[in-house]
């Protein structure tokens, strides 16, 4: 009779005590966890693993936060705020305290939402991390809110930008508030602000005429007026609508123009044009340069704003693409820049916005690390990998 490989040998099964895993290995593992639900599960394995600091958590893939406002584009926090992770294909809930329920919020922001409270001639505002419950109150905005079209928090949380513009009155002046923690007051600027971006101390805004203005917000000085890319508008038909986004990508500013014929309503027939801002330009005059690739970057667009991240940390995801939302489409789409192919991406929500989760706490002295995540704050409830898309 043929004997098996282990015949005649004594097999000793030795149980591994995972709590003895060295901290440098624990740190190495956490740096591979690009989805916060995985990080929270990892920390529940044992007491030793629960000591893994959030500082070791790598950059996170953006989530989609569901919103259902009574008015168009009014995003209101609910008792259980649903989110969807593209990275894991899971949906979940963030438990929101009663005192924040019903408050209007804006994103996308790194870890923090901007909470807004309309109060007549001025408006209350605070920064709120729904995962850590950290909240930072800011002085009231120096103007009443009509339609907040752009909000931004820089990486340290020291600088906050809020733009309010009446979308149905082209040419009417909008209001911009710039808050710097160093002096704890708002700088108020008026102008026609559309398609905005704040990066490295400069504010970029594309007017209805497609001209881009560049401001130094500290001095309120208009630095440059950049003409639109040559032939951008004239080449389009009258039934085609152009949505223009200004996006900070690494250390560059990109102009992403999306042309969609809403009479046909066919996303696969729409067109994206991407330009990079040559900030120095010829003789000191900035201009737009058309590009055919954004390399390893991924761009994320919602109704008004956009941002970008590198695809390198995220296994299974490729760069040189655009993920975009629009309330009329009620679906999430992905555009491959190299191939020009559009695809519908499974998403359980019809109305949602982007949010980049983070466990870092911001303060006047810069980022500080939160040592723990409140229990039962975040709950992954079901898998949505096979969500049906019509």
C-alpha positions as CSV (number, residue, x, y, z in Angstrom):
1,X,0.0,0.0,0.0
2,X,1.2,3.4,-0.9
3,X,1.8,5.5,2.1
4,X,0.9,9.2,2.3
5,X,3.5,11.9,2.6
6,X,3.0,12.3,6.3
7,X,2.6,8.6,7.1
8,X,4.7,7.6,10.1
9,X,5.4,11.2,11.1
10,X,4.0,12.9,14.1
11,X,2.3,16.1,13.2
12,X,2.3,18.8,15.9
13,X,-0.1,21.6,15.4
14,X,1.1,24.7,17.1
15,X,-1.4,27.5,17.6
16,X,0.0,30.9,16.8
17,X,-0.5,33.6,19.3
18,X,-1.2,36.6,17.0
19,X,-1.0,39.0,19.9
20,X,2.7,38.5,20.0
21,X,3.1,39.9,16.5
22,X,5.8,42.6,16.5
23,X,4.7,46.2,16.3
24,X,6.8,46.9,13.2
25,X,4.8,44.1,11.4
26,X,1.5,45.5,12.7
27,X,2.5,48.9,11.4
28,X,3.4,47.4,8.0
29,X,0.0,45.7,7.8
30,X,-2.0,48.8,8.7
31,X,-0.2,50.8,6.0
32,X,-1.8,48.4,3.5
33,X,-5.3,48.9,4.8
34,X,-6.7,51.5,2.3
35,X,-10.3,51.2,3.6
36,X,-11.2,52.4,7.1
37,X,-13.7,49.6,7.8
38,X,-10.8,47.1,7.3
39,X,-8.7,49.2,9.7
40,X,-11.4,49.1,12.4
41,X,-11.8,45.4,12.0
42,X,-8.1,44.9,12.3
43,X,-8.0,46.7,15.6
44,X,-10.7,44.5,17.1
45,X,-8.6,41.3,16.7
46,X,-6.8,41.6,20.0
47,X,-5.6,44.2,22.6
48,X,-2.2,44.4,21.0
49,X,-3.6,45.1,17.5
50,X,-6.0,47.7,18.9
51,X,-3.0,49.8,19.8
52,X,-2.2,50.3,16.1
53,X,-2.2,54.1,15.8
54,X,-4.4,55.8,13.2
55,X,-1.2,57.6,12.0
56,X,-0.2,54.4,10.3
57,X,-3.4,54.3,8.3
58,X,-2.6,55.1,4.6
59,X,-4.4,57.6,2.4
60,X,-8.0,56.5,2.0
61,X,-10.0,56.0,-1.2
62,X,-12.9,58.5,-1.4
63,X,-16.3,57.4,-0.1
64,X,-19.7,58.4,-1.4
65,X,-22.1,60.0,1.1
66,X,-25.8,59.8,0.4
67,X,-27.8,62.9,0.6
68,X,-31.5,63.7,0.2
69,X,-32.2,67.4,0.5
70,X,-35.6,69.0,0.3
71,X,-34.2,71.6,-2.0
72,X,-31.7,71.0,-4.9
73,X,-28.1,70.6,-3.8
74,X,-29.0,71.0,-0.2
75,X,-27.1,68.3,1.7
76,X,-28.4,67.6,5.1
77,X,-27.0,65.2,7.8
78,X,-29.2,62.3,8.9
79,X,-29.2,60.3,12.1
80,X,-27.5,57.4,10.3
81,X,-25.5,58.8,7.4
82,X,-25.1,56.2,4.7
83,X,-21.8,55.9,2.9
84,X,-20.5,53.6,0.1
85,X,-16.9,52.5,-0.3
86,X,-15.8,52.1,-3.9
87,X,-12.6,50.4,-2.7
88,X,-14.4,47.6,-0.8
89,X,-17.8,47.6,-2.5
90,X,-19.5,47.9,0.8
91,X,-22.2,50.3,2.2
92,X,-22.3,51.4,5.8
93,X,-23.6,53.9,8.2
94,X,-22.0,56.7,10.3
95,X,-24.0,57.5,13.4
96,X,-24.5,61.2,13.7
97,X,-25.3,62.8,17.1
98,X,-28.7,64.4,17.5
99,X,-27.2,67.9,17.8
100,X,-25.8,67.6,14.2
101,X,-28.8,66.0,12.6
102,X,-30.5,68.3,10.0
103,X,-27.5,70.5,9.6
104,X,-26.5,71.4,6.1
105,X,-23.1,70.1,5.1
106,X,-20.6,70.4,2.2
107,X,-17.7,68.4,0.9
108,X,-15.5,67.0,-0.5
109,X,-13.0,67.7,2.2
110,X,-10.1,65.8,3.7
111,X,-11.7,64.1,6.7
112,X,-13.9,67.0,7.7
113,X,-17.3,68.2,6.5
114,X,-18.1,71.9,6.5
115,X,-21.3,72.4,8.5
116,X,-23.4,75.4,7.6
117,X,-26.2,77.1,9.5
118,X,-28.1,79.8,7.8
119,X,-28.7,82.8,10.1
120,X,-29.9,85.7,8.1
121,X,-27.2,88.3,7.3
122,X,-24.5,86.0,8.7
123,X,-24.1,82.2,8.8
124,X,-22.8,79.8,11.4
125,X,-20.0,77.5,10.3
126,X,-17.9,74.7,11.8
127,X,-15.6,71.9,10.7
128,X,-16.9,68.4,11.6
129,X,-15.3,65.0,11.4
130,X,-18.2,62.5,11.4
131,X,-15.9,59.6,12.3
132,X,-14.0,61.0,15.3
133,X,-16.8,63.5,16.3
134,X,-14.2,66.3,16.4
135,X,-15.7,69.7,15.7
136,X,-14.0,73.1,15.3
137,X,-16.2,76.2,15.5
138,X,-15.3,79.1,13.3
139,X,-16.4,82.8,13.5
140,X,-19.7,83.4,11.7
141,X,-19.4,84.0,8.0
142,X,-19.6,87.7,7.1
143,X,-22.5,87.1,4.7
144,X,-25.8,85.2,4.5
145,X,-25.8,82.0,2.5
146,X,-27.9,81.6,-0.7
147,X,-26.2,78.8,-2.6
148,X,-22.8,77.5,-1.4
149,X,-21.1,76.3,-4.6
150,X,-17.6,75.7,-3.3
151,X,-16.0,74.8,0.0
152,X,-12.4,73.8,0.8
153,X,-10.2,73.0,3.8
154,X,-6.5,72.8,3.4
155,X,-4.5,69.8,4.7
156,X,-3.7,71.5,8.1
157,X,-7.2,72.9,8.6
158,X,-5.7,76.4,9.0
159,X,-7.4,77.7,5.9
160,X,-11.0,77.5,4.9
161,X,-12.7,78.8,1.8
162,X,-16.5,79.2,1.3
163,X,-18.0,80.6,-2.0
164,X,-21.7,81.5,-2.3
165,X,-23.2,82.3,-5.7
166,X,-26.7,82.5,-7.1
167,X,-26.6,80.0,-10.0
168,X,-29.8,81.3,-11.6
169,X,-28.5,84.9,-11.9
170,X,-25.5,84.9,-14.3
171,X,-23.3,87.9,-13.8
172,X,-24.5,88.7,-10.3
173,X,-21.7,89.1,-7.8
174,X,-21.0,86.2,-5.5
175,X,-19.4,86.2,-2.1
176,X,-16.2,84.5,-1.0
177,X,-15.1,84.0,2.5
178,X,-11.5,83.1,3.4
179,X,-10.6,82.1,6.9
180,X,-7.1,81.7,8.2
181,X,-6.5,80.3,11.7
182,X,-3.5,82.6,12.2
183,X,-5.7,85.6,12.6
184,X,-9.1,83.9,13.2
185,X,-11.1,86.2,11.0
186,X,-12.8,86.1,7.6
187,X,-11.5,87.9,4.5
188,X,-14.5,88.9,2.3
189,X,-14.2,89.1,-1.4
190,X,-17.0,89.8,-4.0
191,X,-17.0,88.7,-7.6
192,X,-18.4,86.3,-10.2
193,X,-17.2,82.9,-8.9
194,X,-17.8,79.7,-10.8
195,X,-15.9,76.5,-11.1
196,X,-13.5,77.2,-8.2
197,X,-10.3,75.8,-6.8
198,X,-8.0,76.8,-3.9
199,X,-4.4,75.6,-3.9
200,X,-1.2,76.7,-2.4
201,X,-2.4,80.1,-1.3
202,X,-4.1,81.0,-4.6
203,X,-7.8,81.0,-5.5
204,X,-8.8,80.1,-9.1
205,X,-12.3,80.8,-10.5
206,X,-13.7,80.4,-14.0
207,X,-16.3,83.0,-14.9
208,X,-19.4,82.4,-17.0
209,X,-17.4,83.7,-20.0
210,X,-14.9,80.9,-19.4
211,X,-12.1,83.2,-18.4
212,X,-10.1,82.1,-15.3
213,X,-9.2,84.6,-12.6
214,X,-6.4,84.0,-10.1
215,X,-6.5,85.7,-6.7
216,X,-4.2,86.1,-3.8
217,X,-6.8,85.8,-1.0
218,X,-4.6,87.2,1.7
219,X,-4.2,90.5,-0.1
220,X,-7.5,90.2,-2.1
221,X,-5.5,91.0,-5.2
222,X,-6.4,89.8,-8.7
223,X,-3.2,88.4,-10.1
224,X,-4.1,87.1,-13.5
225,X,-6.9,86.7,-16.0
226,X,-6.3,83.6,-18.1
227,X,-8.2,83.3,-21.4
228,X,-10.1,80.0,-22.1
229,X,-8.3,77.3,-24.2
230,X,-8.4,78.2,-27.8
231,X,-11.5,76.9,-29.6
232,X,-13.0,75.4,-26.5
233,X,-16.4,77.1,-26.8
234,X,-16.8,77.8,-30.5
235,X,-16.4,74.1,-31.5
236,X,-19.5,73.0,-29.5
237,X,-23.1,72.8,-30.8
238,X,-25.9,74.9,-29.2
239,X,-27.5,71.8,-27.6
240,X,-24.3,70.8,-25.9
241,X,-23.7,72.0,-22.4
242,X,-20.1,72.5,-21.1
243,X,-19.4,71.9,-17.4
244,X,-16.0,73.2,-16.4
245,X,-14.1,72.1,-13.3
246,X,-10.8,73.4,-11.9
247,X,-9.0,70.6,-10.1
248,X,-5.8,70.6,-8.0
249,X,-3.7,67.6,-9.1
250,X,-0.5,67.1,-7.2
251,X,1.2,70.6,-7.7
252,X,-0.8,71.4,-10.8
253,X,-4.1,73.0,-11.7
254,X,-6.2,71.2,-14.3
255,X,-9.1,72.5,-16.3
256,X,-11.5,69.6,-16.9
257,X,-14.3,70.4,-19.5
258,X,-17.1,68.0,-19.9
259,X,-19.4,68.4,-22.9
260,X,-22.7,66.7,-22.7
261,X,-25.7,66.9,-25.1
262,X,-28.6,66.8,-22.7
263,X,-31.1,66.5,-25.5
264,X,-29.7,63.1,-26.3
265,X,-28.7,62.2,-22.7
266,X,-26.2,59.7,-23.8
267,X,-23.1,59.8,-21.5
268,X,-21.1,57.6,-23.8
269,X,-21.3,60.3,-26.5
270,X,-20.1,63.1,-24.2
271,X,-16.5,64.4,-24.4
272,X,-13.9,65.4,-21.9
273,X,-11.1,67.9,-22.6
274,X,-8.3,68.4,-20.1
275,X,-5.9,71.3,-19.9
276,X,-3.0,72.0,-17.5
277,X,-2.3,75.6,-16.4
278,X,1.2,76.8,-17.3
279,X,1.3,79.3,-14.3
280,X,4.4,81.1,-15.5
281,X,3.5,81.2,-19.2
282,X,5.0,83.3,-21.9
283,X,6.3,86.6,-20.6
284,X,4.6,85.9,-17.2
285,X,1.1,85.4,-18.7
286,X,-0.4,82.0,-17.6
287,X,-2.1,79.9,-20.3
288,X,-3.8,76.5,-20.7
289,X,-2.0,73.6,-22.3
290,X,-4.0,70.6,-23.6
291,X,-2.9,67.2,-22.2
292,X,-3.9,63.7,-23.1
293,X,-2.9,62.0,-19.9
294,X,-2.9,62.6,-16.1
295,X,-0.6,59.6,-15.5
296,X,-1.4,57.8,-12.2
297,X,-3.9,60.4,-11.0
298,X,-7.6,59.8,-10.6
299,X,-10.0,62.8,-10.8
300,X,-13.3,62.8,-8.8
301,X,-16.1,65.2,-9.8
302,X,-19.5,66.0,-8.3
303,X,-22.0,68.7,-9.2
304,X,-19.7,71.7,-8.9
305,X,-16.2,70.7,-7.6
306,X,-13.4,68.2,-8.2
307,X,-10.3,66.8,-6.6
308,X,-7.6,64.2,-7.5
309,X,-5.6,61.5,-5.8
310,X,-2.9,59.1,-6.9
311,X,-4.0,55.5,-7.7
312,X,-0.7,54.0,-6.6
313,X,-1.7,53.0,-3.0
314,X,-5.0,51.4,-4.2
315,X,-4.6,47.8,-5.5
316,X,-7.0,47.1,-8.3
317,X,-7.4,50.7,-9.3
318,X,-5.7,52.4,-12.3
319,X,-5.0,56.0,-12.8
320,X,-5.6,58.3,-15.8
321,X,-9.3,58.2,-15.3
322,X,-12.3,60.4,-14.1
323,X,-15.1,59.4,-11.8
324,X,-18.0,61.7,-12.1
325,X,-21.5,62.3,-10.6
326,X,-24.4,64.5,-11.8
327,X,-27.8,64.7,-10.2
328,X,-29.5,64.5,-13.7
329,X,-27.7,61.2,-14.4
330,X,-28.4,59.7,-10.9
331,X,-25.5,57.3,-11.6
332,X,-21.8,57.1,-11.1
333,X,-19.6,56.9,-14.2
334,X,-15.9,56.3,-14.9
335,X,-14.1,57.7,-18.0
336,X,-10.9,56.1,-19.1
337,X,-8.8,59.0,-20.6
338,X,-6.5,56.8,-22.7
339,X,-9.2,54.7,-24.4
340,X,-12.0,57.2,-24.3
341,X,-14.4,54.6,-22.9
342,X,-17.2,55.4,-20.5
343,X,-18.5,52.8,-18.0
344,X,-21.3,52.9,-15.3
345,X,-19.9,52.1,-11.9
346,X,-22.1,50.2,-9.4
347,X,-23.4,52.6,-6.7
348,X,-26.4,52.1,-4.4
349,X,-27.2,55.8,-4.2
350,X,-28.9,58.1,-6.7
351,X,-27.9,61.3,-5.0
352,X,-24.5,61.5,-3.3
353,X,-21.3,63.4,-2.9
354,X,-17.7,62.6,-2.3
355,X,-16.0,62.4,1.1
356,X,-12.4,61.5,1.9
357,X,-12.5,59.7,5.3
358,X,-9.7,60.4,7.8
359,X,-8.9,59.8,11.4
360,X,-6.6,62.8,11.7
361,X,-7.6,65.6,13.9
362,X,-6.8,69.1,12.8
363,X,-5.9,72.0,15.1
364,X,-4.4,75.4,15.0
365,X,-0.9,73.9,15.3
366,X,-1.5,71.5,12.4
367,X,-2.6,67.8,12.1
368,X,-2.8,65.8,15.4
369,X,-3.6,62.1,15.5
370,X,-6.7,60.7,17.1
371,X,-5.9,57.7,19.2
372,X,-9.2,55.9,18.8
373,X,-12.4,55.7,16.8
374,X,-15.6,56.0,18.9
375,X,-17.4,52.6,19.2
376,X,-20.5,52.1,17.0
377,X,-19.8,55.3,15.1
378,X,-19.2,53.5,11.8
379,X,-20.9,50.3,10.8
380,X,-20.6,48.4,7.6
381,X,-24.0,46.9,7.0
382,X,-23.9,45.0,3.7
383,X,-22.0,44.3,0.5
384,X,-22.8,46.3,-2.6
385,X,-20.3,44.8,-4.9
386,X,-23.1,43.2,-7.0
387,X,-25.4,46.3,-7.0
388,X,-27.5,46.3,-10.1
389,X,-27.1,49.2,-12.5
390,X,-29.7,49.7,-15.2
